[in-house]
Amino acid sequence: MASKSGKTTDQHSRQARIAEMRRAEKARDRRNKAIAITTSSVIVVGLVGFGAWVLIGQKQEEQRKKDAVELARKTPVDSEQTWDAKNLGRNHVETPVKYEMNPPVGGDHHPRWMNCNGDVYKSPVPEVNAVHSLEHGAVWVTYNEKAAQSDVDKLAKTVGSLPYTLMSPVKEQAGAIMLSAWGKQLTVEKADDPRVAQFFTKYVQGQQTPEPGASCTSGVAAQ
């Protein structure tokens, strides 16, 4: 039979072990919390860093695009034809006008413009109305039977997505595909010619525009 002093010693021993186990458990908890906090901090810092990296990348990409647009606007379009805007009439007339170039890039014109809010016309449009659209800063895309249907379709898609543009067939023009702005004209053979994109960038509401900001809607629609 165990003595009372022996029982007391065993109780003290158990209590000591329990206390030690509790201390060890608390120490583990503290370590786990510290690890969790450290890990969370690393993740947060990583996410913040990644977000900053993405944001910086986006800003750099936006700046590159802006620089590319600015360069396109400053760089002359290779092989484009230019007419002195001072020699192009701007009177509003309701009588026929004989233009020196085909398609015309300026001159006297009808008081109403062709709708040019990305309008694609399947049939020829009156020149006197289209010229008025050019005065408002539109780019007029024209084509004849020399142009491949795939190129016509591609240009129609591009025009349809751009305000201040219009497109129509002009059977008598010299080139397969021609782009006209006020006082400016470019002839290309294919829709993917890089000068096409530059012409749009440079001349849609470009510096050549006699009446920037004027409307391209509420004019003459398809006949």
C-alpha positions as CSV (number, residue, x, y, z in Angstrom):
1,M,0.0,0.0,0.0
2,A,1.5,3.3,-1.1
3,S,2.2,5.9,1.5
4,K,0.6,9.4,1.5
5,S,4.0,11.0,0.7
6,G,4.4,8.7,-2.3
7,K,1.0,9.8,-3.6
8,T,1.9,13.4,-3.2
9,T,5.1,12.9,-5.1
10,D,3.3,11.2,-8.0
11,Q,0.7,14.1,-8.1
12,H,3.4,16.7,-8.2
13,S,5.1,14.7,-11.0
14,R,1.9,14.5,-13.0
15,Q,1.2,18.2,-12.5
16,A,4.7,19.0,-13.6
17,R,4.3,16.9,-16.7
18,I,1.0,18.5,-17.5
19,A,2.4,22.0,-16.9
20,E,5.3,21.1,-19.2
21,M,3.0,19.8,-21.9
22,R,0.9,22.9,-21.6
23,R,4.0,25.1,-21.9
24,A,5.1,23.1,-25.0
25,E,1.6,23.4,-26.5
26,K,1.6,27.1,-25.9
27,A,5.1,27.4,-27.4
28,R,3.8,25.4,-30.5
29,D,0.8,27.7,-30.8
30,R,3.1,30.8,-30.6
31,R,5.4,29.3,-33.3
32,N,2.4,28.4,-35.5
33,K,0.9,31.8,-35.1
34,A,4.3,33.4,-35.9
35,I,4.6,31.2,-39.0
36,A,1.1,32.0,-40.1
37,I,1.6,35.7,-39.6
38,T,4.9,35.5,-41.5
39,T,3.5,33.5,-44.3
40,S,0.5,35.8,-44.6
41,S,2.8,38.8,-44.6
42,V,4.9,37.2,-47.4
43,I,1.8,36.4,-49.4
44,V,0.4,40.0,-48.9
45,V,3.8,41.5,-49.8
46,G,3.9,39.2,-52.8
47,L,0.4,40.1,-54.0
48,V,1.1,43.8,-53.5
49,G,4.4,43.4,-55.4
50,F,2.7,41.5,-58.2
51,G,-0.1,44.0,-58.3
52,A,2.4,46.8,-58.5
53,W,4.3,45.0,-61.2
54,V,1.1,44.4,-63.2
55,L,0.1,48.1,-62.8
56,I,3.5,49.2,-63.9
57,G,3.3,46.9,-66.9
58,Q,-0.1,48.2,-67.8
59,K,1.1,51.8,-67.6
60,Q,4.2,51.0,-69.7
61,E,2.0,49.3,-72.3
62,E,-0.4,52.3,-72.3
63,Q,2.6,54.7,-72.7
64,R,4.0,52.5,-75.6
65,K,0.6,52.7,-77.3
66,K,0.5,56.5,-76.8
67,D,4.0,56.8,-78.1
68,A,3.2,54.7,-81.2
69,V,0.1,56.8,-81.9
70,E,2.0,60.0,-81.5
71,L,4.8,58.7,-83.8
72,A,2.2,57.6,-86.4
73,R,0.7,61.1,-86.3
74,K,4.0,62.9,-86.7
75,T,5.4,60.6,-89.4
76,P,4.4,61.3,-93.1
77,V,2.5,58.4,-94.7
78,D,4.7,56.9,-97.4
79,S,3.6,57.7,-100.9
80,E,0.5,59.6,-99.9
81,Q,-0.7,62.5,-102.1
82,T,-1.2,65.9,-100.7
83,W,-3.1,68.9,-101.9
84,D,-2.8,72.4,-100.6
85,A,-5.8,73.0,-98.4
86,K,-5.8,76.7,-99.2
87,N,-6.6,75.8,-102.8
88,L,-9.5,73.5,-101.9
89,G,-12.9,75.3,-101.9
90,R,-15.1,75.0,-98.9
91,N,-18.3,76.6,-100.2
92,H,-21.7,75.0,-99.6
93,V,-23.4,74.5,-103.0
94,E,-26.4,72.6,-104.2
95,T,-25.1,72.3,-107.8
96,P,-22.9,69.6,-109.3
97,V,-19.1,70.1,-108.6
98,K,-16.3,68.9,-110.9
99,Y,-13.4,67.7,-108.8
100,E,-9.8,67.4,-110.0
101,M,-9.2,64.1,-108.3
102,N,-11.1,60.9,-107.9
103,P,-12.2,60.3,-105.2
104,P,-12.2,64.0,-104.2
105,V,-10.3,65.1,-101.1
106,G,-11.8,68.5,-100.8
107,G,-13.5,71.4,-102.5
108,D,-17.0,72.9,-102.6
109,H,-19.6,70.5,-101.4
110,H,-23.2,70.0,-100.5
111,P,-24.5,71.5,-97.2
112,R,-25.3,68.1,-95.9
113,W,-22.6,65.5,-95.2
114,M,-22.8,61.7,-95.6
115,N,-23.2,59.9,-92.3
116,C,-19.6,58.9,-91.3
117,N,-20.0,57.3,-87.9
118,G,-18.4,54.1,-89.1
119,D,-20.9,53.8,-92.0
120,V,-20.2,51.2,-94.7
121,Y,-22.2,51.8,-97.9
122,K,-22.6,49.0,-100.4
123,S,-23.4,51.4,-103.3
124,P,-21.7,54.6,-104.5
125,V,-22.4,57.8,-102.5
126,P,-22.7,61.3,-103.8
127,E,-19.2,62.9,-103.9
128,V,-20.5,66.3,-102.8
129,N,-21.8,64.8,-99.5
130,A,-18.8,62.7,-98.9
131,V,-16.5,65.7,-99.3
132,H,-18.5,67.4,-96.6
133,S,-17.7,64.4,-94.3
134,L,-14.0,64.9,-95.0
135,E,-14.4,68.5,-93.9
136,H,-15.6,67.2,-90.6
137,G,-12.5,65.1,-90.2
138,A,-13.7,61.8,-91.6
139,V,-11.6,59.3,-93.5
140,W,-13.3,57.9,-96.6
141,V,-12.3,54.4,-97.7
142,T,-13.2,53.5,-101.3
143,Y,-12.5,50.5,-103.5
144,N,-13.2,49.1,-107.0
145,E,-13.5,45.7,-108.6
146,K,-9.7,45.2,-108.4
147,A,-9.9,44.9,-104.6
148,A,-10.2,41.3,-103.2
149,Q,-13.4,40.6,-101.4
150,S,-11.4,39.6,-98.3
151,D,-9.8,43.0,-98.2
152,V,-13.1,44.7,-98.7
153,D,-14.5,42.7,-95.8
154,K,-11.6,43.5,-93.6
155,L,-11.8,47.2,-94.3
156,A,-15.5,47.2,-93.7
157,K,-14.9,45.7,-90.3
158,T,-12.3,48.3,-89.4
159,V,-14.5,51.2,-90.7
160,G,-17.5,49.8,-88.8
161,S,-15.6,50.1,-85.5
162,L,-14.3,53.7,-86.0
163,P,-16.2,56.9,-85.7
164,Y,-15.5,59.5,-88.3
165,T,-15.0,57.0,-91.1
166,L,-17.1,55.9,-94.1
167,M,-16.7,53.4,-96.9
168,S,-18.2,53.0,-100.3
169,P,-17.3,51.6,-103.8
170,V,-16.0,54.0,-106.5
171,K,-15.8,52.1,-109.8
172,E,-13.8,54.7,-111.7
173,Q,-11.0,55.2,-109.2
174,A,-7.4,54.3,-110.3
175,G,-6.4,52.2,-107.3
176,A,-7.9,49.1,-105.9
177,I,-8.2,50.6,-102.4
178,M,-7.9,54.3,-101.7
179,L,-8.2,56.3,-98.4
180,S,-9.0,59.9,-98.5
181,A,-9.0,62.7,-95.9
182,W,-9.3,66.5,-96.4
183,G,-6.3,67.2,-98.7
184,K,-4.8,63.8,-98.3
185,Q,-5.0,60.5,-100.3
186,L,-3.4,57.1,-100.2
187,T,-3.6,54.2,-102.7
188,V,-2.9,50.6,-101.5
189,E,-3.4,47.2,-102.9
190,K,-4.2,45.3,-99.7
191,A,-6.1,46.0,-96.6
192,D,-3.2,44.8,-94.4
193,D,-0.8,47.4,-95.7
194,P,0.6,49.0,-92.5
195,R,0.0,52.5,-94.1
196,V,-3.7,51.9,-93.8
197,A,-3.6,51.8,-90.0
198,Q,-1.3,54.8,-90.0
199,F,-3.6,56.8,-92.3
200,F,-6.6,56.2,-89.9
201,T,-4.5,57.1,-86.9
202,K,-3.1,60.3,-88.5
203,Y,-6.2,61.6,-90.2
204,V,-9.3,60.6,-88.4
205,Q,-10.1,64.0,-86.8
206,G,-6.5,64.8,-87.6
207,Q,-4.8,68.2,-87.9
208,Q,-5.9,68.5,-91.5
209,T,-9.5,68.7,-90.4
210,P,-11.1,72.1,-91.3
211,E,-14.0,71.6,-88.9
212,P,-12.8,69.3,-86.0
213,G,-15.6,68.0,-83.8
214,A,-18.3,68.6,-86.3
215,S,-21.0,65.9,-86.5
216,C,-20.7,62.7,-88.5
217,T,-24.3,61.8,-87.8
218,S,-27.7,63.3,-88.7
219,G,-26.5,63.7,-92.3
220,V,-27.3,61.8,-95.5
221,A,-27.8,58.1,-95.0
222,A,-27.7,55.3,-97.6
223,Q,-29.7,55.9,-100.7
